[in-house]
Amino acid sequence: MASKCSQLLRVAAIRNAFVPPARFAAKKSNDQLTPEEKIKCLQYRFQRDDGLPVWLKGGPNDKYLYQATLGLCALGLLMNFHLYFGYIL
């Protein structure tokens, strides 16, 4: 099941990267996953033990989103310190 999931997810990612969405939606092929199979593949992907936390298992986009969130939180914290120390001094 794992090899089928990873192979089909790779094929779907390549297809989505090179085919415009309007043309892709009109095509029907036999290698598409049923909703149950897709859920099983996603469960396998997020539950395997590869040393990554679950919030980073989505790939590079999750990493960039996580880093942006941390950066914005740090910026907000610094702006709060600046505001409150401006009131004190």
N, C-alpha and C positions, 0 to 999 in steps of 0.2 A: 504494500500500500504506500509506503514512504517513497519508494522510487517513482511510482506512478504519479504521486502528488507532486513531487519536486519536478519531474519532467513536464507535466502538464502546466504547472505554474510558470516554469521557464518559457514554455511555448507561448502561453498567454501573455507574459510580459513582453516578449519579443514582438508578438503580433500587435499588441497595444501600442508599442513604441513606434512602429513603422506604418500602421494602417490608420487612416483618419477615422474618427469614431462613427461618422454617418455611414461610411461604407462597411465598417466592421459590424455594425448592428444589423445590417441587412443579410449578412452571411450566416448560414447555419452549417455547422460541421459536426462530425461524429465525435471529435475529441473534446468537446465541451463537457464540463463537469455538471452533474446534477447538483441542486442546492445541498443535498445531504453530503455528497462527496466533497464539495467545496468547503463545507464546515469541518469535515474530518481532516482535510488538508490544512486548513488554518489552525485547527487544534494541534495537529502534529507540529506545525511550524512554530507555534508559540509555546508549546509544552516541552519541546526537546531541550536537553541539558547541554547548552553550548557555552555557558558561562556569562551570557549577556542577561542583564535585567529585562524584564518583560516590556518595559517602556522603550527599549531600544531595539527590539527584535523586528520592527517593521522595516528596517533598512536605513539608508543614509538620510532619508527625509525625516525619520523620527529623531535621528541624532541632531540634525540641524534645528528642528523644532525644540528639542530639549535644551540645546545650548542657547537658543534665542530666548526661551522662557527664563532660564537662569540669568542670562544677561540683563533682561528687562527687570527681573526681580531685584538684582543687585543695583541697577540704576535707580529704581524706585526707592530702595532703602537709602542710598546715598542722598537722593533728593530730599527724603524725609529728615535725615540728619542735618542737612544744610538748612532746611526750613526751621527745625526746632532750635538749632544752635544759633540761628539768626534772631530768634525771639529771645533767647537767653542773654546773648551778648549785646 
